[in-house]
């Protein structure tokens, strides 16, 4: 009986680890909002230099969030292929 409990407990732990914290849709919305706010904050705080250069730096920092997210998503999908 003990072995059955251990197996079922192990399956529950594995299924708990595979569940997501938040949905993909709300995660994308959060990342979009954060990256837009980072672009605005960077343009506002980088007061030295022309406006075009500040916008480019803001886009670089905002885009870096998306690069990191997409890389992590790629790695996750690569190693956790759905069956």
mmCIF file of the N, C-alpha and C atoms, coordinates in Angstrom:
data_MODEL
# 
_entry.id   MODEL 
# 
loop_
_atom_site.group_PDB 
_atom_site.id 
_atom_site.type_symbol 
_atom_site.label_atom_id 
_atom_site.label_alt_id 
_atom_site.label_comp_id 
_atom_site.label_asym_id 
_atom_site.label_entity_id 
_atom_site.label_seq_id 
_atom_site.pdbx_PDB_ins_code 
_atom_site.Cartn_x 
_atom_site.Cartn_y 
_atom_site.Cartn_z 
_atom_site.occupancy 
_atom_site.B_iso_or_equiv 
_atom_site.pdbx_formal_charge 
_atom_site.auth_seq_id 
_atom_site.auth_comp_id 
_atom_site.auth_asym_id 
_atom_site.auth_atom_id 
_atom_site.pdbx_PDB_model_num 
ATOM 1   N N  . UNK A 1 1  ? 0.824  -1.185 0.000   1.00 0.00 ? 1  UNK A N  1 
ATOM 2   C CA . UNK A 1 1  ? 0.000  0.000  0.000   1.00 0.00 ? 1  UNK A CA 1 
ATOM 3   C C  . UNK A 1 1  ? 0.870  1.252  0.000   1.00 0.00 ? 1  UNK A C  1 
ATOM 4   N N  . UNK A 1 2  ? 1.984  1.157  0.650   1.00 0.00 ? 2  UNK A N  1 
ATOM 5   C CA . UNK A 1 2  ? 2.888  2.295  0.733   1.00 0.00 ? 2  UNK A CA 1 
ATOM 6   C C  . UNK A 1 2  ? 3.441  2.671  -0.638  1.00 0.00 ? 2  UNK A C  1 
ATOM 7   N N  . UNK A 1 3  ? 3.734  1.668  -1.464  1.00 0.00 ? 3  UNK A N  1 
ATOM 8   C CA . UNK A 1 3  ? 4.271  1.938  -2.793  1.00 0.00 ? 3  UNK A CA 1 
ATOM 9   C C  . UNK A 1 3  ? 3.247  2.664  -3.658  1.00 0.00 ? 3  UNK A C  1 
ATOM 10  N N  . UNK A 1 4  ? 1.977  2.304  -3.518  1.00 0.00 ? 4  UNK A N  1 
ATOM 11  C CA . UNK A 1 4  ? 0.927  2.959  -4.291  1.00 0.00 ? 4  UNK A CA 1 
ATOM 12  C C  . UNK A 1 4  ? 0.813  4.426  -3.897  1.00 0.00 ? 4  UNK A C  1 
ATOM 13  N N  . UNK A 1 5  ? 0.917  4.695  -2.624  1.00 0.00 ? 5  UNK A N  1 
ATOM 14  C CA . UNK A 1 5  ? 0.834  6.076  -2.158  1.00 0.00 ? 5  UNK A CA 1 
ATOM 15  C C  . UNK A 1 5  ? 2.016  6.889  -2.669  1.00 0.00 ? 5  UNK A C  1 
ATOM 16  N N  . UNK A 1 6  ? 3.192  6.289  -2.637  1.00 0.00 ? 6  UNK A N  1 
ATOM 17  C CA . UNK A 1 6  ? 4.385  6.985  -3.121  1.00 0.00 ? 6  UNK A CA 1 
ATOM 18  C C  . UNK A 1 6  ? 4.279  7.298  -4.614  1.00 0.00 ? 6  UNK A C  1 
ATOM 19  N N  . UNK A 1 7  ? 3.765  6.331  -5.395  1.00 0.00 ? 7  UNK A N  1 
ATOM 20  C CA . UNK A 1 7  ? 3.623  6.553  -6.830  1.00 0.00 ? 7  UNK A CA 1 
ATOM 21  C C  . UNK A 1 7  ? 2.598  7.639  -7.114  1.00 0.00 ? 7  UNK A C  1 
ATOM 22  N N  . UNK A 1 8  ? 1.464  7.588  -6.417  1.00 0.00 ? 8  UNK A N  1 
ATOM 23  C CA . UNK A 1 8  ? 0.439  8.607  -6.660  1.00 0.00 ? 8  UNK A CA 1 
ATOM 24  C C  . UNK A 1 8  ? 0.907  9.982  -6.191  1.00 0.00 ? 8  UNK A C  1 
ATOM 25  N N  . UNK A 1 9  ? 1.643  10.011 -5.098  1.00 0.00 ? 9  UNK A N  1 
ATOM 26  C CA . UNK A 1 9  ? 2.170  11.283 -4.604  1.00 0.00 ? 9  UNK A CA 1 
ATOM 27  C C  . UNK A 1 9  ? 3.186  11.859 -5.585  1.00 0.00 ? 9  UNK A C  1 
ATOM 28  N N  . UNK A 1 10 ? 4.004  10.995 -6.165  1.00 0.00 ? 10 UNK A N  1 
ATOM 29  C CA . UNK A 1 10 ? 5.005  11.437 -7.135  1.00 0.00 ? 10 UNK A CA 1 
ATOM 30  C C  . UNK A 1 10 ? 4.327  11.981 -8.392  1.00 0.00 ? 10 UNK A C  1 
ATOM 31  N N  . UNK A 1 11 ? 3.254  11.328 -8.842  1.00 0.00 ? 11 UNK A N  1 
ATOM 32  C CA . UNK A 1 11 ? 2.522  11.805 -10.014 1.00 0.00 ? 11 UNK A CA 1 
ATOM 33  C C  . UNK A 1 11 ? 1.877  13.160 -9.740  1.00 0.00 ? 11 UNK A C  1 
ATOM 34  N N  . UNK A 1 12 ? 1.351  13.344 -8.538  1.00 0.00 ? 12 UNK A N  1 
ATOM 35  C CA . UNK A 1 12 ? 0.757  14.628 -8.170  1.00 0.00 ? 12 UNK A CA 1 
ATOM 36  C C  . UNK A 1 12 ? 1.811  15.731 -8.174  1.00 0.00 ? 12 UNK A C  1 
ATOM 37  N N  . UNK A 1 13 ? 2.996  15.439 -7.657  1.00 0.00 ? 13 UNK A N  1 
ATOM 38  C CA . UNK A 1 13 ? 4.071  16.431 -7.634  1.00 0.00 ? 13 UNK A CA 1 
ATOM 39  C C  . UNK A 1 13 ? 4.507  16.798 -9.049  1.00 0.00 ? 13 UNK A C  1 
ATOM 40  N N  . UNK A 1 14 ? 4.598  15.800 -9.931  1.00 0.00 ? 14 UNK A N  1 
ATOM 41  C CA . UNK A 1 14 ? 4.988  16.073 -11.318 1.00 0.00 ? 14 UNK A CA 1 
ATOM 42  C C  . UNK A 1 14 ? 3.937  16.913 -12.025 1.00 0.00 ? 14 UNK A C  1 
ATOM 43  N N  . UNK A 1 15 ? 2.658  16.607 -11.806 1.00 0.00 ? 15 UNK A N  1 
ATOM 44  C CA . UNK A 1 15 ? 1.612  17.388 -12.460 1.00 0.00 ? 15 UNK A CA 1 
ATOM 45  C C  . UNK A 1 15 ? 1.549  18.802 -11.894 1.00 0.00 ? 15 UNK A C  1 
ATOM 46  N N  . UNK A 1 16 ? 1.878  18.962 -10.623 1.00 0.00 ? 16 UNK A N  1 
ATOM 47  C CA . UNK A 1 16 ? 1.905  20.292 -10.028 1.00 0.00 ? 16 UNK A CA 1 
ATOM 48  C C  . UNK A 1 16 ? 3.030  21.121 -10.622 1.00 0.00 ? 16 UNK A C  1 
ATOM 49  N N  . UNK A 1 17 ? 4.166  20.515 -10.897 1.00 0.00 ? 17 UNK A N  1 
ATOM 50  C CA . UNK A 1 17 ? 5.289  21.233 -11.487 1.00 0.00 ? 17 UNK A CA 1 
ATOM 51  C C  . UNK A 1 17 ? 5.015  21.643 -12.929 1.00 0.00 ? 17 UNK A C  1 
ATOM 52  N N  . UNK A 1 18 ? 4.179  20.906 -13.627 1.00 0.00 ? 18 UNK A N  1 
ATOM 53  C CA . UNK A 1 18 ? 3.914  21.198 -15.029 1.00 0.00 ? 18 UNK A CA 1 
ATOM 54  C C  . UNK A 1 18 ? 2.824  22.244 -15.229 1.00 0.00 ? 18 UNK A C  1 
ATOM 55  N N  . UNK A 1 19 ? 2.100  22.590 -14.193 1.00 0.00 ? 19 UNK A N  1 
ATOM 56  C CA . UNK A 1 19 ? 1.050  23.590 -14.352 1.00 0.00 ? 19 UNK A CA 1 
ATOM 57  C C  . UNK A 1 19 ? 1.665  24.978 -14.422 1.00 0.00 ? 19 UNK A C  1 
ATOM 58  N N  . UNK A 1 20 ? 1.007  25.851 -15.167 1.00 0.00 ? 20 UNK A N  1 
ATOM 59  C CA . UNK A 1 20 ? 1.518  27.209 -15.345 1.00 0.00 ? 20 UNK A CA 1 
ATOM 60  C C  . UNK A 1 20 ? 1.035  28.116 -14.226 1.00 0.00 ? 20 UNK A C  1 
ATOM 61  N N  . UNK A 1 21 ? 1.798  29.170 -13.978 1.00 0.00 ? 21 UNK A N  1 
ATOM 62  C CA . UNK A 1 21 ? 1.420  30.135 -12.951 1.00 0.00 ? 21 UNK A CA 1 
ATOM 63  C C  . UNK A 1 21 ? 0.303  31.027 -13.448 1.00 0.00 ? 21 UNK A C  1 
ATOM 64  N N  . UNK A 1 22 ? 0.501  31.564 -14.645 1.00 0.00 ? 22 UNK A N  1 
ATOM 65  C CA . UNK A 1 22 ? -0.503 32.428 -15.263 1.00 0.00 ? 22 UNK A CA 1 
ATOM 66  C C  . UNK A 1 22 ? -0.680 31.988 -16.706 1.00 0.00 ? 22 UNK A C  1 
ATOM 67  N N  . UNK A 1 23 ? -1.770 32.422 -17.316 1.00 0.00 ? 23 UNK A N  1 
ATOM 68  C CA . UNK A 1 23 ? -2.014 32.029 -18.702 1.00 0.00 ? 23 UNK A CA 1 
ATOM 69  C C  . UNK A 1 23 ? -1.082 32.790 -19.639 1.00 0.00 ? 23 UNK A C  1 
ATOM 70  N N  . UNK A 1 24 ? -0.913 32.262 -20.833 1.00 0.00 ? 24 UNK A N  1 
ATOM 71  C CA . UNK A 1 24 ? -0.034 32.894 -21.817 1.00 0.00 ? 24 UNK A CA 1 
ATOM 72  C C  . UNK A 1 24 ? -0.561 34.273 -22.195 1.00 0.00 ? 24 UNK A C  1 
ATOM 73  N N  . UNK A 1 25 ? -1.867 34.403 -22.299 1.00 0.00 ? 25 UNK A N  1 
ATOM 74  C CA . UNK A 1 25 ? -2.467 35.681 -22.704 1.00 0.00 ? 25 UNK A CA 1 
ATOM 75  C C  . UNK A 1 25 ? -2.186 36.777 -21.684 1.00 0.00 ? 25 UNK A C  1 
ATOM 76  N N  . UNK A 1 26 ? -2.399 36.478 -20.416 1.00 0.00 ? 26 UNK A N  1 
ATOM 77  C CA . UNK A 1 26 ? -2.142 37.500 -19.396 1.00 0.00 ? 26 UNK A CA 1 
ATOM 78  C C  . UNK A 1 26 ? -0.643 37.755 -19.242 1.00 0.00 ? 26 UNK A C  1 
ATOM 79  N N  . UNK A 1 27 ? 0.178  36.750 -19.460 1.00 0.00 ? 27 UNK A N  1 
ATOM 80  C CA . UNK A 1 27 ? 1.622  36.945 -19.414 1.00 0.00 ? 27 UNK A CA 1 
ATOM 81  C C  . UNK A 1 27 ? 2.107  37.864 -20.518 1.00 0.00 ? 27 UNK A C  1 
ATOM 82  N N  . UNK A 1 28 ? 1.569  37.675 -21.721 1.00 0.00 ? 28 UNK A N  1 
ATOM 83  C CA . UNK A 1 28 ? 1.934  38.559 -22.830 1.00 0.00 ? 28 UNK A CA 1 
ATOM 84  C C  . UNK A 1 28 ? 1.466  39.985 -22.579 1.00 0.00 ? 28 UNK A C  1 
ATOM 85  N N  . UNK A 1 29 ? 0.287  40.128 -21.973 1.00 0.00 ? 29 UNK A N  1 
ATOM 86  C CA . UNK A 1 29 ? -0.213 41.470 -21.656 1.00 0.00 ? 29 UNK A CA 1 
ATOM 87  C C  . UNK A 1 29 ? 0.691  42.156 -20.637 1.00 0.00 ? 29 UNK A C  1 
ATOM 88  N N  . UNK A 1 30 ? 1.124  41.423 -19.632 1.00 0.00 ? 30 UNK A N  1 
ATOM 89  C CA . UNK A 1 30 ? 2.006  41.991 -18.606 1.00 0.00 ? 30 UNK A CA 1 
ATOM 90  C C  . UNK A 1 30 ? 3.349  42.393 -19.216 1.00 0.00 ? 30 UNK A C  1 
ATOM 91  N N  . UNK A 1 31 ? 3.913  41.533 -20.046 1.00 0.00 ? 31 UNK A N  1 
ATOM 92  C CA . UNK A 1 31 ? 5.199  41.843 -20.670 1.00 0.00 ? 31 UNK A CA 1 
ATOM 93  C C  . UNK A 1 31 ? 5.069  43.049 -21.598 1.00 0.00 ? 31 UNK A C  1 
ATOM 94  N N  . UNK A 1 32 ? 3.964  43.144 -22.322 1.00 0.00 ? 32 UNK A N  1 
ATOM 95  C CA . UNK A 1 32 ? 3.745  44.292 -23.200 1.00 0.00 ? 32 UNK A CA 1 
ATOM 96  C C  . UNK A 1 32 ? 3.685  45.585 -22.408 1.00 0.00 ? 32 UNK A C  1 
ATOM 97  N N  . UNK A 1 33 ? 2.924  45.586 -21.325 1.00 0.00 ? 33 UNK A N  1 
ATOM 98  C CA . UNK A 1 33 ? 2.793  46.787 -20.495 1.00 0.00 ? 33 UNK A CA 1 
ATOM 99  C C  . UNK A 1 33 ? 4.137  47.171 -19.886 1.00 0.00 ? 33 UNK A C  1 
ATOM 100 N N  . UNK A 1 34 ? 4.850  46.193 -19.360 1.00 0.00 ? 34 UNK A N  1 
ATOM 101 C CA . UNK A 1 34 ? 6.144  46.474 -18.730 1.00 0.00 ? 34 UNK A CA 1 
ATOM 102 C C  . UNK A 1 34 ? 7.151  47.003 -19.751 1.00 0.00 ? 34 UNK A C  1 
ATOM 103 N N  . UNK A 1 35 ? 7.176  46.423 -20.941 1.00 0.00 ? 35 UNK A N  1 
ATOM 104 C CA . UNK A 1 35 ? 8.140  46.894 -21.940 1.00 0.00 ? 35 UNK A CA 1 
ATOM 105 C C  . UNK A 1 35 ? 7.796  48.298 -22.434 1.00 0.00 ? 35 UNK A C  1 
ATOM 106 N N  . UNK A 1 36 ? 6.520  48.612 -22.592 1.00 0.00 ? 36 UNK A N  1 
ATOM 107 C CA . UNK A 1 36 ? 6.129  49.969 -22.989 1.00 0.00 ? 36 UNK A CA 1 
ATOM 108 C C  . UNK A 1 36 ? 6.485  50.967 -21.895 1.00 0.00 ? 36 UNK A C  1 
ATOM 109 N N  . UNK A 1 37 ? 6.223  50.599 -20.647 1.00 0.00 ? 37 UNK A N  1 
ATOM 110 C CA . UNK A 1 37 ? 6.583  51.488 -19.540 1.00 0.00 ? 37 UNK A CA 1 
ATOM 111 C C  . UNK A 1 37 ? 8.099  51.678 -19.450 1.00 0.00 ? 37 UNK A C  1 
ATOM 112 N N  . UNK A 1 38 ? 8.861  50.644 -19.735 1.00 0.00 ? 38 UNK A N  1 
ATOM 113 C CA . UNK A 1 38 ? 10.318 50.766 -19.719 1.00 0.00 ? 38 UNK A CA 1 
ATOM 114 C C  . UNK A 1 38 ? 10.812 51.691 -20.827 1.00 0.00 ? 38 UNK A C  1 
ATOM 115 N N  . UNK A 1 39 ? 10.195 51.608 -21.991 1.00 0.00 ? 39 UNK A N  1 
ATOM 116 C CA . UNK A 1 39 ? 10.562 52.515 -23.087 1.00 0.00 ? 39 UNK A CA 1 
ATOM 117 C C  . UNK A 1 39 ? 10.284 53.957 -22.686 1.00 0.00 ? 39 UNK A C  1 
ATOM 118 N N  . UNK A 1 40 ? 9.101  54.217 -22.143 1.00 0.00 ? 40 UNK A N  1 
ATOM 119 C CA . UNK A 1 40 ? 8.728  55.577 -21.730 1.00 0.00 ? 40 UNK A CA 1 
ATOM 120 C C  . UNK A 1 40 ? 9.659  56.076 -20.636 1.00 0.00 ? 40 UNK A C  1 
ATOM 121 N N  . UNK A 1 41 ? 9.934  55.238 -19.652 1.00 0.00 ? 41 UNK A N  1 
ATOM 122 C CA . UNK A 1 41 ? 10.799 55.644 -18.540 1.00 0.00 ? 41 UNK A CA 1 
ATOM 123 C C  . UNK A 1 41 ? 12.221 55.932 -19.018 1.00 0.00 ? 41 UNK A C  1 
ATOM 124 N N  . UNK A 1 42 ? 12.723 55.106 -19.933 1.00 0.00 ? 42 UNK A N  1 
ATOM 125 C CA . UNK A 1 42 ? 14.079 55.311 -20.448 1.00 0.00 ? 42 UNK A CA 1 
ATOM 126 C C  . UNK A 1 42 ? 14.172 56.608 -21.246 1.00 0.00 ? 42 UNK A C  1 
ATOM 127 N N  . UNK A 1 43 ? 13.183 56.875 -22.082 1.00 0.00 ? 43 UNK A N  1 
ATOM 128 C CA . UNK A 1 43 ? 13.188 58.113 -22.870 1.00 0.00 ? 43 UNK A CA 1 
ATOM 129 C C  . UNK A 1 43 ? 13.107 59.321 -21.944 1.00 0.00 ? 43 UNK A C  1 
ATOM 130 N N  . UNK A 1 44 ? 12.323 59.220 -20.896 1.00 0.00 ? 44 UNK A N  1 
ATOM 131 C CA . UNK A 1 44 ? 12.141 60.342 -19.974 1.00 0.00 ? 44 UNK A CA 1 
ATOM 132 C C  . UNK A 1 44 ? 13.391 60.575 -19.122 1.00 0.00 ? 44 UNK A C  1 
ATOM 133 N N  . UNK A 1 45 ? 14.017 59.505 -18.649 1.00 0.00 ? 45 UNK A N  1 
ATOM 134 C CA . UNK A 1 45 ? 15.159 59.636 -17.748 1.00 0.00 ? 45 UNK A CA 1 
ATOM 135 C C  . UNK A 1 45 ? 16.465 59.955 -18.470 1.00 0.00 ? 45 UNK A C  1 
ATOM 136 N N  . UNK A 1 46 ? 16.614 59.536 -19.697 1.00 0.00 ? 46 UNK A N  1 
ATOM 137 C CA . UNK A 1 46 ? 17.840 59.807 -20.447 1.00 0.00 ? 46 UNK A CA 1 
ATOM 138 C C  . UNK A 1 46 ? 17.734 61.203 -21.056 1.00 0.00 ? 46 UNK A C  1 
ATOM 139 N N  . UNK A 1 47 ? 17.864 62.200 -20.219 1.00 0.00 ? 47 UNK A N  1 
ATOM 140 C CA . UNK A 1 47 ? 17.616 63.571 -20.665 1.00 0.00 ? 47 UNK A CA 1 
ATOM 141 C C  . UNK A 1 47 ? 18.777 64.166 -21.451 1.00 0.00 ? 47 UNK A C  1 
ATOM 142 N N  . UNK A 1 48 ? 19.921 63.521 -21.458 1.00 0.00 ? 48 UNK A N  1 
ATOM 143 C CA . UNK A 1 48 ? 21.044 64.047 -22.236 1.00 0.00 ? 48 UNK A CA 1 
ATOM 144 C C  . UNK A 1 48 ? 21.032 63.417 -23.617 1.00 0.00 ? 48 UNK A C  1 
ATOM 145 N N  . UNK A 1 49 ? 21.169 64.221 -24.616 1.00 0.00 ? 49 UNK A N  1 
ATOM 146 C CA . UNK A 1 49 ? 21.212 63.718 -25.982 1.00 0.00 ? 49 UNK A CA 1 
ATOM 147 C C  . UNK A 1 49 ? 19.935 64.041 -26.735 1.00 0.00 ? 49 UNK A C  1 
ATOM 148 N N  . UNK A 1 50 ? 19.969 63.849 -28.036 1.00 0.00 ? 50 UNK A N  1 
ATOM 149 C CA . UNK A 1 50 ? 18.797 64.142 -28.861 1.00 0.00 ? 50 UNK A CA 1 
ATOM 150 C C  . UNK A 1 50 ? 17.672 63.137 -28.619 1.00 0.00 ? 50 UNK A C  1 
ATOM 151 N N  . UNK A 1 51 ? 16.458 63.551 -28.947 1.00 0.00 ? 51 UNK A N  1 
ATOM 152 C CA . UNK A 1 51 ? 15.280 62.722 -28.680 1.00 0.00 ? 51 UNK A CA 1 
ATOM 153 C C  . UNK A 1 51 ? 15.321 61.412 -29.473 1.00 0.00 ? 51 UNK A C  1 
ATOM 154 N N  . UNK A 1 52 ? 15.857 61.445 -30.678 1.00 0.00 ? 52 UNK A N  1 
ATOM 155 C CA . UNK A 1 52 ? 15.935 60.220 -31.483 1.00 0.00 ? 52 UNK A CA 1 
ATOM 156 C C  . UNK A 1 52 ? 16.806 59.159 -30.847 1.00 0.00 ? 52 UNK A C  1 
ATOM 157 N N  . UNK A 1 53 ? 17.922 59.598 -30.287 1.00 0.00 ? 53 UNK A N  1 
ATOM 158 C CA . UNK A 1 53 ? 18.817 58.654 -29.615 1.00 0.00 ? 53 UNK A CA 1 
ATOM 159 C C  . UNK A 1 53 ? 18.167 58.093 -28.355 1.00 0.00 ? 53 UNK A C  1 
ATOM 160 N N  . UNK A 1 54 ? 17.452 58.930 -27.625 1.00 0.00 ? 54 UNK A N  1 
ATOM 161 C CA . UNK A 1 54 ? 16.767 58.451 -26.411 1.00 0.00 ? 54 UNK A CA 1 
ATOM 162 C C  . UNK A 1 54 ? 15.691 57.438 -26.755 1.00 0.00 ? 54 UNK A C  1 
ATOM 163 N N  . UNK A 1 55 ? 14.964 57.677 -27.846 1.00 0.00 ? 55 UNK A N  1 
ATOM 164 C CA . UNK A 1 55 ? 13.925 56.728 -28.263 1.00 0.00 ? 55 UNK A CA 1 
ATOM 165 C C  . UNK A 1 55 ? 14.558 55.397 -28.666 1.00 0.00 ? 55 UNK A C  1 
ATOM 166 N N  . UNK A 1 56 ? 15.674 55.449 -29.357 1.00 0.00 ? 56 UNK A N  1 
ATOM 167 C CA . UNK A 1 56 ? 16.356 54.203 -29.741 1.00 0.00 ? 56 UNK A CA 1 
ATOM 168 C C  . UNK A 1 56 ? 16.824 53.415 -28.521 1.00 0.00 ? 56 UNK A C  1 
ATOM 169 N N  . UNK A 1 57 ? 17.361 54.113 -27.514 1.00 0.00 ? 57 UNK A N  1 
ATOM 170 C CA . UNK A 1 57 ? 17.763 53.424 -26.282 1.00 0.00 ? 57 UNK A CA 1 
ATOM 171 C C  . UNK A 1 57 ? 16.545 52.828 -25.578 1.00 0.00 ? 57 UNK A C  1 
ATOM 172 N N  . UNK A 1 58 ? 15.456 53.562 -25.562 1.00 0.00 ? 58 UNK A N  1 
ATOM 173 C CA . UNK A 1 58 ? 14.232 53.038 -24.956 1.00 0.00 ? 58 UNK A CA 1 
ATOM 174 C C  . UNK A 1 58 ? 13.733 51.801 -25.670 1.00 0.00 ? 58 UNK A C  1 
ATOM 175 N N  . UNK A 1 59 ? 13.752 51.831 -26.997 1.00 0.00 ? 59 UNK A N  1 
ATOM 176 C CA . UNK A 1 59 ? 13.328 50.657 -27.763 1.00 0.00 ? 59 UNK A CA 1 
ATOM 177 C C  . UNK A 1 59 ? 14.273 49.477 -27.554 1.00 0.00 ? 59 UNK A C  1 
ATOM 178 N N  . UNK A 1 60 ? 15.545 49.766 -27.395 1.00 0.00 ? 60 UNK A N  1 
ATOM 179 C CA . UNK A 1 60 ? 16.513 48.686 -27.141 1.00 0.00 ? 60 UNK A CA 1 
ATOM 180 C C  . UNK A 1 60 ? 16.236 48.019 -25.796 1.00 0.00 ? 60 UNK A C  1 
ATOM 181 N N  . UNK A 1 61 ? 15.980 48.827 -24.769 1.00 0.00 ? 61 UNK A N  1 
ATOM 182 C CA . UNK A 1 61 ? 15.711 48.245 -23.452 1.00 0.00 ? 61 UNK A CA 1 
ATOM 183 C C  . UNK A 1 61 ? 14.354 47.548 -23.416 1.00 0.00 ? 61 UNK A C  1 
ATOM 184 N N  . UNK A 1 62 ? 13.346 48.150 -24.025 1.00 0.00 ? 62 UNK A N  1 
ATOM 185 C CA . UNK A 1 62 ? 12.033 47.507 -24.082 1.00 0.00 ? 62 UNK A CA 1 
ATOM 186 C C  . UNK A 1 62 ? 12.058 46.234 -24.903 1.00 0.00 ? 62 UNK A C  1 
ATOM 187 N N  . UNK A 1 63 ? 12.819 46.246 -25.991 1.00 0.00 ? 63 UNK A N  1 
ATOM 188 C CA . UNK A 1 63 ? 12.929 45.054 -26.827 1.00 0.00 ? 63 UNK A CA 1 
ATOM 189 C C  . UNK A 1 63 ? 13.725 43.945 -26.175 1.00 0.00 ? 63 UNK A C  1 
ATOM 190 N N  . UNK A 1 64 ? 14.636 44.321 -25.283 1.00 0.00 ? 64 UNK A N  1 
ATOM 191 C CA . UNK A 1 64 ? 15.433 43.291 -24.611 1.00 0.00 ? 64 UNK A CA 1 
ATOM 192 C C  . UNK A 1 64 ? 14.563 42.405 -23.724 1.00 0.00 ? 64 UNK A C  1 
ATOM 193 N N  . UNK A 1 65 ? 13.492 42.956 -23.188 1.00 0.00 ? 65 UNK A N  1 
ATOM 194 C CA . UNK A 1 65 ? 12.559 42.137 -22.405 1.00 0.00 ? 65 UNK A CA 1 
ATOM 195 C C  . UNK A 1 65 ? 11.951 41.056 -23.297 1.00 0.00 ? 65 UNK A C  1 
ATOM 196 N N  . UNK A 1 66 ? 11.570 41.446 -24.516 1.00 0.00 ? 66 UNK A N  1 
ATOM 197 C CA . UNK A 1 66 ? 10.983 40.483 -25.439 1.00 0.00 ? 66 UNK A CA 1 
ATOM 198 C C  . UNK A 1 66 ? 12.002 39.444 -25.897 1.00 0.00 ? 66 UNK A C  1 
ATOM 199 N N  . UNK A 1 67 ? 13.241 39.840 -26.091 1.00 0.00 ? 67 UNK A N  1 
ATOM 200 C CA . UNK A 1 67 ? 14.281 38.883 -26.497 1.00 0.00 ? 67 UNK A CA 1 
ATOM 201 C C  . UNK A 1 67 ? 14.489 37.835 -25.408 1.00 0.00 ? 67 UNK A C  1 
ATOM 202 N N  . UNK A 1 68 ? 14.559 38.278 -24.169 1.00 0.00 ? 68 UNK A N  1 
ATOM 203 C CA . UNK A 1 68 ? 14.740 37.347 -23.050 1.00 0.00 ? 68 UNK A CA 1 
ATOM 204 C C  . UNK A 1 68 ? 13.536 36.429 -22.917 1.00 0.00 ? 68 UNK A C  1 
ATOM 205 N N  . UNK A 1 69 ? 12.328 36.987 -23.039 1.00 0.00 ? 69 UNK A N  1 
ATOM 206 C CA . UNK A 1 69 ? 11.111 36.177 -22.934 1.00 0.00 ? 69 UNK A CA 1 
ATOM 207 C C  . UNK A 1 69 ? 11.047 35.131 -24.043 1.00 0.00 ? 69 UNK A C  1 
ATOM 208 N N  . UNK A 1 70 ? 11.304 35.539 -25.273 1.00 0.00 ? 70 UNK A N  1 
ATOM 209 C CA . UNK A 1 70 ? 11.221 34.598 -26.387 1.00 0.00 ? 70 UNK A CA 1 
ATOM 210 C C  . UNK A 1 70 ? 12.296 33.519 -26.301 1.00 0.00 ? 70 UNK A C  1 
ATOM 211 N N  . UNK A 1 71 ? 13.483 33.873 -25.815 1.00 0.00 ? 71 UNK A N  1 
ATOM 212 C CA . UNK A 1 71 ? 14.533 32.878 -25.624 1.00 0.00 ? 71 UNK A CA 1 
ATOM 213 C C  . UNK A 1 71 ? 14.125 31.864 -24.550 1.00 0.00 ? 71 UNK A C  1 
ATOM 214 N N  . UNK A 1 72 ? 13.568 32.342 -23.448 1.00 0.00 ? 72 UNK A N  1 
ATOM 215 C CA . UNK A 1 72 ? 13.126 31.435 -22.384 1.00 0.00 ? 72 UNK A CA 1 
ATOM 216 C C  . UNK A 1 72 ? 11.976 30.553 -22.861 1.00 0.00 ? 72 UNK A C  1 
ATOM 217 N N  . UNK A 1 73 ? 11.070 31.112 -23.653 1.00 0.00 ? 73 UNK A N  1 
ATOM 218 C CA . UNK A 1 73 ? 9.962  30.330 -24.196 1.00 0.00 ? 73 UNK A CA 1 
ATOM 219 C C  . UNK A 1 73 ? 10.474 29.252 -25.150 1.00 0.00 ? 73 UNK A C  1 
ATOM 220 N N  . UNK A 1 74 ? 11.456 29.603 -25.970 1.00 0.00 ? 74 UNK A N  1 
ATOM 221 C CA . UNK A 1 74 ? 12.046 28.632 -26.890 1.00 0.00 ? 74 UNK A CA 1 
ATOM 222 C C  . UNK A 1 74 ? 12.707 27.484 -26.131 1.00 0.00 ? 74 UNK A C  1 
ATOM 223 N N  . UNK A 1 75 ? 13.477 27.811 -25.112 1.00 0.00 ? 75 UNK A N  1 
ATOM 224 C CA . UNK A 1 75 ? 14.146 26.778 -24.312 1.00 0.00 ? 75 UNK A CA 1 
ATOM 225 C C  . UNK A 1 75 ? 13.114 25.894 -23.614 1.00 0.00 ? 75 UNK A C  1 
ATOM 226 N N  . UNK A 1 76 ? 12.072 26.513 -23.074 1.00 0.00 ? 76 UNK A N  1 
ATOM 227 C CA . UNK A 1 76 ? 11.031 25.755 -22.386 1.00 0.00 ? 76 UNK A CA 1 
ATOM 228 C C  . UNK A 1 76 ? 10.331 24.803 -23.350 1.00 0.00 ? 76 UNK A C  1 
ATOM 229 N N  . UNK A 1 77 ? 9.979  25.281 -24.518 1.00 0.00 ? 77 UNK A N  1 
ATOM 230 C CA . UNK A 1 77 ? 9.298  24.428 -25.492 1.00 0.00 ? 77 UNK A CA 1 
ATOM 231 C C  . UNK A 1 77 ? 10.230 23.359 -26.056 1.00 0.00 ? 77 UNK A C  1 
ATOM 232 N N  . UNK A 1 78 ? 11.513 23.658 -26.105 1.00 0.00 ? 78 UNK A N  1 
ATOM 233 C CA . UNK A 1 78 ? 12.478 22.691 -26.619 1.00 0.00 ? 78 UNK A CA 1 
ATOM 234 C C  . UNK A 1 78 ? 12.617 21.501 -25.672 1.00 0.00 ? 78 UNK A C  1 
ATOM 235 N N  . UNK A 1 79 ? 12.702 21.776 -24.374 1.00 0.00 ? 79 UNK A N  1 
ATOM 236 C CA . UNK A 1 79 ? 12.926 20.708 -23.409 1.00 0.00 ? 79 UNK A CA 1 
ATOM 237 C C  . UNK A 1 79 ? 11.646 20.081 -22.876 1.00 0.00 ? 79 UNK A C  1 
ATOM 238 N N  . UNK A 1 80 ? 10.540 20.764 -22.970 1.00 0.00 ? 80 UNK A N  1 
ATOM 239 C CA . UNK A 1 80 ? 9.276  20.217 -22.473 1.00 0.00 ? 80 UNK A CA 1 
ATOM 240 C C  . UNK A 1 80 ? 8.291  20.061 -23.615 1.00 0.00 ? 80 UNK A C  1 
ATOM 241 N N  . UNK A 1 81 ? 8.645  19.230 -24.544 1.00 0.00 ? 81 UNK A N  1 
ATOM 242 C CA . UNK A 1 81 ? 7.745  18.996 -25.671 1.00 0.00 ? 81 UNK A CA 1 
ATOM 243 C C  . UNK A 1 81 ? 6.503  18.271 -25.189 1.00 0.00 ? 81 UNK A C  1 
ATOM 244 N N  . UNK A 1 82 ? 5.383  18.723 -25.708 1.00 0.00 ? 82 UNK A N  1 
ATOM 245 C CA . UNK A 1 82 ? 4.112  18.094 -25.322 1.00 0.00 ? 82 UNK A CA 1 
ATOM 246 C C  . UNK A 1 82 ? 3.941  16.804 -26.094 1.00 0.00 ? 82 UNK A C  1 
ATOM 247 N N  . UNK A 1 83 ? 3.375  15.832 -25.420 1.00 0.00 ? 83 UNK A N  1 
ATOM 248 C CA . UNK A 1 83 ? 3.207  14.512 -26.039 1.00 0.00 ? 83 UNK A CA 1 
ATOM 249 C C  . UNK A 1 83 ? 1.796  14.328 -26.533 1.00 0.00 ? 83 UNK A C  1 
# 
